[in-house]
C-alpha cells in the first residue's frame, strides 16, 4: 500500500496489534522442534497419521512416502487445503529444507493443530 499501515487500515483491511505479533513470536520460540522429529516407521505408528509432503511436485513424483498427500506450499492456507488437513489426525510434515518444515509446523501449531511432527 502506498501509505503503509495507515493506507492499509484506511482501505478497511484488518490490522493486527503489535502485542498479537509479540505473543505469536513468544509462542514460536517456546516450540521444542527437536521433540517433533520422527522417522517414517515411528510416524506410521501414530494414531491417524497423515503424511503431508510440501516438496516440489517433481521431487514428490520421483519418490515419496506411500500414501503421502502432496501440498503445494503456496496453497497451504486455501480453504480446500485447510479442510483436508484434519485436526484430529497426526500430521507428519515432509520437506527437504528443515527451516521450511519448521515454519510449516509452527504455523500449524499456532492454528491449533494438536499433533504435528516433522519427518527426519
C-alpha positions in Angstrom: 0.0 0.0 0.0 1.2 3.5 -0.9 0.6 4.8 2.6 1.9 1.8 4.5 -0.1 0.6 7.6 -2.3 3.8 7.6 -3.3 3.2 4.0 -4.0 -0.5 4.7 -6.2 0.5 7.7 -7.9 3.2 5.7 -8.7 0.7 2.9 -10.6 -1.4 5.5 -8.1 -4.2 5.8 -7.6 -5.8 9.3 -4.5 -4.8 11.3 -3.1 -7.0 14.0 -1.8 -5.3 17.1 1.8 -5.3 17.9 1.1 -7.3 21.0 -0.5 -10.1 19.0 2.7 -10.3 16.9 4.8 -10.4 20.0 2.6 -13.2 21.5 2.9 -15.2 18.3 6.7 -14.9 18.4 6.8 -15.9 22.0 4.7 -19.0 21.2 7.0 -20.0 18.3 10.1 -19.5 20.5 8.6 -22.0 23.0 8.2 -24.8 20.5 10.6 -27.7 21.0 11.2 -28.6 17.4 13.6 -31.5 18.3 10.8 -33.3 20.0 8.7 -33.1 16.8 11.2 -35.1 14.7 10.1 -38.6 13.8 11.3 -41.3 11.4 8.9 -42.9 8.9 8.5 -46.2 10.9 7.5 -44.4 14.1 5.4 -41.9 12.3 3.3 -44.7 10.7 2.5 -46.0 14.2 0.9 -42.7 15.3 -2.9 -42.5 15.6 -4.5 -41.4 12.3 -1.1 -40.5 10.8 -1.3 -38.3 7.7 1.9 -37.6 5.7 1.8 -34.2 4.1 4.6 -33.6 1.6 5.3 -30.0 0.8 8.2 -30.6 -1.5 8.3 -29.6 -5.2 5.9 -31.6 -7.3 8.7 -33.0 -9.5 10.6 -34.3 -6.4 7.4 -35.7 -5.0 6.7 -37.5 -8.2 10.1 -39.1 -8.2 9.8 -40.6 -4.8 7.6 -40.1 -1.7 6.2 -41.8 1.3 3.5 -44.2 0.3 0.1 -42.6 0.8 1.5 -39.1 1.4 -0.6 -36.1 0.3 1.2 -33.6 -1.9 0.5 -30.0 -0.9 1.8 -27.0 -2.8 3.3 -24.8 -0.1 1.8 -21.7 -1.7 -1.7 -23.2 -1.4 -1.3 -24.4 2.2 -3.8 -21.9 3.5 -6.5 -22.2 1.0 -9.9 -23.4 2.3 -9.8 -26.8 0.5 -6.3 -27.4 1.8 -7.2 -26.5 5.4 -10.2 -28.7 5.2 -8.0 -31.6 4.1 -5.6 -31.1 6.9 -7.8 -32.7 9.6 -7.1 -31.5 13.1 -7.9 -35.0 14.5 -5.0 -36.6 12.6 -1.3 -36.6 13.5 0.2 -34.6 10.7 3.7 -35.5 9.6 5.3 -32.7 7.7 7.7 -33.6 4.8 10.1 -31.0 3.4 13.8 -31.1 2.3 14.6 -27.8 4.0 14.4 -28.2 7.8 13.7 -24.5 8.3 10.8 -24.6 6.0 9.4 -27.7 7.7 9.8 -25.9 11.0 7.9 -22.8 9.7 5.1 -25.1 8.4 4.9 -27.0 11.7 5.0 -23.7 13.8 2.2 -22.2 11.7 0.0 -25.3 12.1 0.6 -25.3 15.8 -0.4 -21.7 16.1 -3.6 -22.7 14.2 -4.4 -25.2 16.9 -3.4 -28.4 15.1 -2.6 -30.6 18.1 -0.4 -33.3 16.7 2.4 -32.0 14.4 5.5 -33.9 13.6 8.4 -33.4 11.1 9.8 -36.3 9.2 13.6 -36.8 9.7 
